[in-house]
Amino acid sequence: MTHPDHPTKKEMILEIARELAVPRFTPAEVEQIRRQLMARLGAAGKTSPDYIAGVLETAGMRIVWSTKADTEGQYEEEFQDLLHFATLEDAEMCMVRLDELLRKFQAEGENAAAERVIEVARLGRRRAEMIARNHKVEPEKRAEKEEIMQWFKVWLETPDARTHFSTGWRCGKRRRISRNGSQRARRRMPERAMTELHYVLEIEPLDLGADVKAVGLDLMEVESREPAHGSDAAHIWAAAIAALAGTEPWALDFFAHLARVREYCNSRAITFEEKSSGHSIVIPAPSPEQLAELIERFAGETFGARAGSLLAAGDAPVEGELARLGVDAYHAAFRNYLFCAVCDFENGFLTLLTEKLWTSEVLRRVKPAVAGLPVEVARPQ
């Protein structure tokens, strides 16, 4: 007897696969499907990876189950060793080596081997994520694996970026370490702040290296010190970005998942411009409400923002590099703008790359802009 209202396991596998919306399925994606099945079905969802791969293959989906043969086994032992990272230092060395290997294989035209490096990085992220989400593991160890998972995420989102010297890497790595590793004392807030102000926006100078001048904005919930999300956070960020730009032309830069961005903008009549033959999207100065909606909708993505007179005429070199390198394109260009910004709102961060706005000026511009919102703006003590 069948139950049409209850999809079969095969149907659910295919449904999850379609939700992932990836061009091919590696062991990392298969593992994600397996875990989602267990989350949705409980014990009944236990399924072997081979079975899931078989269902996907039968449905005509592309399976990249292993490219070990393409690397001729030369690096497989090293790959296995790299994925046994016990500390943050181990994880950093793992990513440095993966980045080196990726560049080597790409330079030599060994596409299958380069794909294998990406596959290994995805597996590393999944392993870190599984430990980070396991409540039986000690909180300190879970927090460490959460750090590592985020590092892999940054690297995978910009695989062409230089691990040690790229703007995107340093912004992501530096700020995430700061949040978990810092022992900042909780600031004494007035009684009104504890009852009416739900968030704190901390603004401070960042050390991202001798060649980059940066200011970091960190938006957190007052009580938990966790990243702020949702509509309130989106409106705070929207007010801050517009205030920072002042009278200068400004825009948002998107360089990943562009189909979603186009669809969203078209559905809400938000003006956008296709750049670099459609490989990047620029959204010039959306209205305050549109900006807040964009931030809330795409908070899970890393995207960018620019403010400066160059935007009026267009900046083809930067827009072309954004399509290729993501936010790392700002590294060589930020001095030509009032600011270039790395937007990582999922983790509560906005990183300004600027030689024209000092921390005190950022505070001066942002404070009045968010005065009517439930947030306190201050330097961390």
C-alpha positions as CSV (number, residue, x, y, z in Angstrom):
1,M,0.0,0.0,0.0
2,T,1.4,3.4,-0.9
3,H,1.1,6.7,0.8
4,P,1.1,9.5,-1.8
5,D,1.4,12.2,0.8
6,H,4.6,10.7,2.1
7,P,7.5,10.8,-0.4
8,T,9.7,7.7,-0.6
9,K,13.3,7.8,0.4
10,K,14.4,8.0,-3.2
11,E,12.0,11.0,-3.9
12,M,13.4,12.7,-0.8
13,I,17.0,12.2,-1.9
14,L,16.2,13.8,-5.2
15,E,14.3,16.6,-3.6
16,I,17.2,17.5,-1.3
17,A,19.6,17.2,-4.3
18,R,17.5,19.7,-6.3
19,E,17.5,22.1,-3.3
20,L,21.3,22.0,-3.2
21,A,21.3,23.3,-6.8
22,V,24.9,22.2,-7.6
23,P,26.2,21.1,-11.0
24,R,27.7,17.9,-9.7
25,F,27.7,15.8,-6.6
26,T,30.9,14.9,-4.8
27,P,31.2,13.0,-1.6
28,A,30.7,16.3,0.3
29,E,27.3,16.8,-1.3
30,V,26.3,13.2,-0.8
31,E,27.2,13.4,2.8
32,Q,25.1,16.5,3.2
33,I,22.1,14.7,1.6
34,R,22.7,11.7,4.0
35,R,22.6,14.0,7.0
36,Q,19.5,15.9,5.9
37,L,17.7,12.6,5.4
38,M,18.5,11.6,9.0
39,A,17.4,15.0,10.2
40,R,14.1,14.7,8.4
41,L,13.3,11.0,8.9
42,G,15.2,10.1,12.0
43,A,16.4,6.6,12.3
44,A,14.4,5.7,9.1
45,G,16.7,8.1,7.2
46,K,19.9,6.1,7.7
47,T,21.2,5.5,4.2
48,S,24.6,4.6,2.8
49,P,26.5,7.1,0.6
50,D,26.7,4.5,-2.2
51,Y,22.9,4.2,-2.2
52,I,22.4,8.0,-2.4
53,A,25.0,8.2,-5.2
54,G,23.2,5.4,-7.1
55,V,19.9,7.2,-6.9
56,L,21.4,10.4,-8.1
57,E,23.2,8.7,-11.0
58,T,20.0,6.8,-12.1
59,A,18.2,10.2,-12.2
60,G,20.8,11.5,-14.6
61,M,22.7,13.7,-12.2
62,R,26.4,14.1,-12.5
63,I,28.4,12.2,-9.9
64,V,32.1,13.0,-9.2
65,W,32.5,10.2,-6.6
66,S,36.3,10.3,-6.7
67,T,39.0,11.7,-8.8
68,K,41.8,9.8,-7.0
69,A,42.8,8.0,-10.2
70,D,43.4,11.3,-11.9
71,T,46.0,12.4,-9.4
72,E,47.6,8.9,-9.7
73,G,47.6,8.5,-6.0
74,Q,50.5,10.9,-5.7
75,Y,48.9,13.2,-3.2
76,E,46.2,11.0,-1.7
77,E,48.2,10.1,1.4
78,E,49.0,13.8,2.0
79,F,45.3,14.7,1.5
80,Q,44.3,12.2,4.2
81,D,47.0,13.6,6.6
82,L,45.9,17.2,5.9
83,L,42.3,16.4,6.9
84,H,43.4,15.3,10.4
85,F,43.6,18.8,11.8
86,A,43.4,18.9,15.5
87,T,44.1,22.6,16.2
88,L,43.6,26.0,14.5
89,E,47.3,25.9,13.5
90,D,46.9,22.5,11.9
91,A,43.8,23.8,10.0
92,E,45.7,26.9,8.7
93,M,48.6,24.7,7.5
94,C,46.1,22.4,5.8
95,M,44.6,25.4,3.9
96,V,47.9,26.8,3.0
97,R,48.9,23.4,1.4
98,L,45.6,23.0,-0.3
99,D,46.0,26.5,-1.8
100,E,49.5,25.6,-3.0
101,L,48.3,22.4,-4.6
102,L,45.4,24.1,-6.3
103,R,47.6,26.7,-7.9
104,K,50.1,24.1,-9.0
105,F,47.5,21.9,-10.7
106,Q,45.8,24.9,-12.3
107,A,49.1,26.2,-13.7
108,E,49.9,22.7,-15.1
109,G,46.4,22.3,-16.6
110,E,45.6,19.3,-14.4
111,N,41.9,20.0,-14.1
112,A,40.9,16.7,-12.5
113,A,43.6,17.1,-9.8
114,A,42.5,20.7,-9.1
115,E,39.0,19.4,-8.7
116,R,40.2,16.8,-6.3
117,V,41.8,19.6,-4.1
118,I,38.4,21.4,-4.0
119,E,36.7,18.1,-3.2
120,V,39.1,17.6,-0.3
121,A,38.5,21.1,1.0
122,R,34.7,20.5,1.0
123,L,35.3,17.3,2.9
124,G,37.4,19.2,5.4
125,R,34.6,21.8,5.9
126,R,32.0,19.0,6.4
127,R,34.1,17.2,9.0
128,A,34.6,20.4,10.9
129,E,30.9,21.2,10.6
130,M,29.9,17.8,11.9
131,I,32.0,18.2,15.1
132,A,30.9,21.8,15.5
133,R,27.2,20.7,15.5
134,N,27.8,17.7,17.8
135,H,26.5,18.7,21.3
136,K,28.3,15.8,22.9
137,V,31.6,17.4,22.1
138,E,33.1,19.9,24.6
139,P,32.0,23.5,23.9
140,E,35.6,24.7,23.5
141,K,36.4,22.1,20.9
142,R,33.1,22.8,19.1
143,A,33.9,26.5,18.9
144,E,37.3,25.7,17.4
145,K,35.8,23.5,14.8
146,E,33.3,26.3,14.0
147,E,36.3,28.5,13.4
148,I,37.8,26.0,11.0
149,M,34.5,25.4,9.2
150,Q,34.3,29.2,8.5
151,W,37.9,29.3,7.2
152,F,37.1,26.5,4.7
153,K,34.0,28.4,3.7
154,V,36.0,31.6,3.0
155,W,38.6,29.7,1.0
156,L,36.0,27.7,-1.0
157,E,34.0,30.8,-1.9
158,T,37.1,32.4,-3.4
159,P,39.3,29.5,-4.7
160,D,41.4,31.8,-6.8
161,A,42.4,34.0,-3.9
162,R,45.8,33.8,-2.3
163,T,45.4,32.2,1.1
164,H,47.9,34.2,3.1
165,F,47.8,37.5,1.2
166,S,44.3,37.9,-0.1
167,T,42.0,40.6,1.2
168,G,39.1,38.2,1.6
169,W,41.1,35.7,3.5
170,R,42.5,38.2,5.9
171,C,39.2,39.9,6.5
172,G,37.4,36.6,7.2
173,K,40.2,34.9,9.2
174,R,41.2,37.9,11.3
175,R,37.7,38.9,12.3
176,R,36.6,35.4,13.2
177,I,39.6,34.8,15.3
178,S,39.0,38.1,17.0
179,R,35.5,37.1,18.0
180,N,36.3,33.7,19.4
181,G,39.7,34.5,20.9
182,S,39.1,37.9,22.4
183,Q,38.5,38.3,26.1
184,R,36.9,41.7,25.8
185,A,35.3,42.8,29.1
186,R,31.6,43.4,28.7
187,R,31.1,47.1,28.7
188,R,29.1,48.8,31.4
189,M,25.9,49.9,29.7
190,P,23.3,52.3,31.0
191,E,20.2,50.7,32.4
192,R,18.2,51.9,29.4
193,A,20.6,50.0,27.1
194,M,20.1,46.7,28.9
195,T,16.3,47.0,28.5
196,E,15.8,48.8,25.2
197,L,19.0,48.3,23.2
198,H,19.3,44.8,21.9
199,Y,22.5,45.2,19.9
200,V,25.9,46.6,20.1
201,L,27.9,47.8,17.1
202,E,31.6,47.8,17.9
203,I,33.9,49.8,15.7
204,E,37.7,49.4,15.8
205,P,40.8,49.7,13.6
206,L,42.0,46.3,12.1
207,D,45.5,45.1,11.4
208,L,45.2,43.2,8.1
209,G,48.8,43.8,7.2
210,A,51.1,46.7,6.3
211,D,49.5,47.1,2.8
212,V,45.9,47.5,4.0
213,K,44.3,50.1,6.2
214,A,41.0,48.8,7.6
215,V,38.2,49.5,10.1
216,G,36.0,46.7,11.4
217,L,32.4,47.0,12.4
218,D,31.0,44.1,14.5
219,L,27.3,43.9,15.2
220,M,26.3,41.6,18.1
221,E,23.4,40.9,20.4
222,V,24.0,42.5,23.8
223,E,23.4,39.5,25.9
224,S,24.7,36.6,23.9
225,R,27.5,38.4,22.0
226,E,26.5,36.4,19.0
227,P,26.2,37.9,15.5
228,A,23.0,39.9,15.0
229,H,20.7,38.6,12.3
230,G,17.2,39.4,11.0
231,S,15.3,42.5,10.1
232,D,16.7,44.7,12.9
233,A,20.3,43.8,12.0
234,A,19.6,44.5,8.3
235,H,18.2,47.9,9.0
236,I,21.2,48.8,11.2
237,W,23.6,47.7,8.5
238,A,21.7,49.6,5.8
239,A,21.7,52.8,7.8
240,A,25.4,52.4,8.5
241,I,26.4,51.8,4.9
242,A,24.5,54.8,3.6
243,A,25.9,57.0,6.3
244,L,29.4,55.9,5.6
245,A,29.0,56.8,1.9
246,G,27.7,60.2,2.7
247,T,27.4,62.3,-0.5
248,E,29.7,60.0,-2.6
249,P,28.2,57.6,-5.2
250,W,28.0,54.1,-3.8
251,A,26.9,50.6,-4.8
252,L,26.8,47.0,-3.8
253,D,28.9,44.4,-5.7
254,F,27.7,40.8,-6.2
255,F,29.9,38.2,-7.8
256,A,28.4,34.8,-6.7
257,H,25.0,33.2,-7.1
258,L,24.1,35.9,-9.6
259,A,20.9,34.2,-10.9
260,R,19.4,34.5,-7.4
261,V,20.4,38.2,-7.3
262,R,18.9,38.9,-10.7
263,E,15.7,37.1,-9.8
264,Y,15.4,38.9,-6.5
265,C,16.1,42.4,-8.0
266,N,13.7,41.8,-10.9
267,S,10.9,40.7,-8.6
268,R,11.2,43.9,-6.5
269,A,12.0,46.4,-9.2
270,I,15.5,47.0,-7.8
271,T,17.8,48.6,-10.4
272,F,21.0,46.7,-11.1
273,E,23.8,46.7,-13.7
274,E,25.4,43.7,-15.4
275,K,29.2,44.0,-15.4
276,S,32.0,41.9,-16.9
277,S,29.8,40.2,-19.5
278,G,27.3,39.2,-16.8
279,H,29.8,37.8,-14.4
280,S,29.2,40.4,-11.7
281,I,26.3,42.6,-10.7
282,V,26.4,46.2,-9.4
283,I,23.4,47.6,-7.5
284,P,23.8,51.4,-7.4
285,A,22.6,53.1,-4.2
286,P,19.4,51.2,-3.5
287,S,16.8,53.0,-1.3
288,P,17.1,52.5,2.5
289,E,14.3,49.9,2.5
290,Q,15.6,48.1,-0.6
291,L,19.1,48.0,0.9
292,A,17.8,46.5,4.2
293,E,15.8,43.9,2.2
294,L,18.9,43.0,0.1
295,I,21.1,42.7,3.2
296,E,18.5,40.4,5.0
297,R,18.0,38.3,1.9
298,F,21.7,37.8,1.0
299,A,23.1,37.8,4.6
300,G,24.4,34.3,4.0
301,E,26.6,35.5,1.1
302,T,29.8,37.4,1.1
303,F,29.5,40.4,-1.1
304,G,31.0,43.9,-1.4
305,A,30.3,47.6,-1.4
306,R,32.1,50.6,-2.8
307,A,31.8,54.3,-2.4
308,G,33.6,56.9,-4.5
309,S,33.5,59.1,-7.6
310,L,34.9,56.3,-9.8
311,L,31.5,54.6,-9.6
312,A,29.8,57.4,-11.6
313,A,31.9,56.5,-14.7
314,G,32.2,52.8,-14.0
315,D,35.4,51.0,-13.1
316,A,35.7,48.1,-15.5
317,P,39.1,46.8,-14.2
318,V,37.7,46.4,-10.7
319,E,34.4,44.9,-11.9
320,G,36.2,42.4,-14.1
321,E,38.4,41.4,-11.1
322,L,35.4,41.0,-8.9
323,A,34.1,38.4,-11.2
324,R,37.4,36.5,-11.0
325,L,38.6,37.1,-7.5
326,G,35.6,38.2,-5.4
327,V,36.3,40.8,-2.7
328,D,40.1,40.3,-3.3
329,A,39.7,42.6,-6.2
330,Y,39.4,45.5,-3.7
331,H,43.0,44.9,-2.5
332,A,44.6,46.8,-5.3
333,A,41.7,49.3,-5.8
334,F,40.5,50.5,-2.4
335,R,42.8,53.5,-2.3
336,N,40.9,54.9,-5.3
337,Y,37.7,55.0,-3.3
338,L,36.3,56.5,-0.2
339,F,36.0,52.9,0.9
340,C,35.6,49.4,-0.3
341,A,33.8,47.0,2.1
342,V,33.7,43.3,2.6
343,C,30.1,42.4,3.8
344,D,30.0,39.2,5.9
345,F,26.7,39.8,7.7
346,E,26.2,36.1,8.5
347,N,29.1,36.5,10.9
348,G,28.1,40.0,11.9
349,F,31.0,41.8,10.2
350,L,31.5,44.7,7.9
351,T,35.2,45.4,7.0
352,L,36.0,48.8,5.5
353,L,39.2,49.0,3.4
354,T,39.9,52.7,3.4
355,E,42.6,55.3,3.6
356,K,40.1,58.2,3.9
357,L,37.9,57.2,6.8
358,W,39.6,56.9,10.2
359,T,37.9,55.0,13.0
360,S,36.8,58.2,14.7
361,E,35.2,59.4,11.5
362,V,33.4,56.1,11.0
363,L,32.0,56.4,14.6
364,R,31.0,60.1,13.8
365,R,29.1,59.1,10.7
366,V,27.4,55.9,12.0
367,K,26.2,57.0,15.4
368,P,23.6,59.6,14.3
369,A,22.5,57.3,11.4
370,V,21.4,54.5,13.8
371,A,20.2,56.7,16.7
372,G,16.6,55.6,16.3
373,L,17.4,51.9,16.1
374,P,17.9,49.5,19.1
375,V,21.7,49.6,18.9
376,E,24.6,51.2,20.8
377,V,27.7,52.2,18.8
378,A,31.0,52.3,20.6
379,R,34.6,51.3,20.5
380,P,35.3,48.0,22.3
381,Q,37.0,48.3,25.7
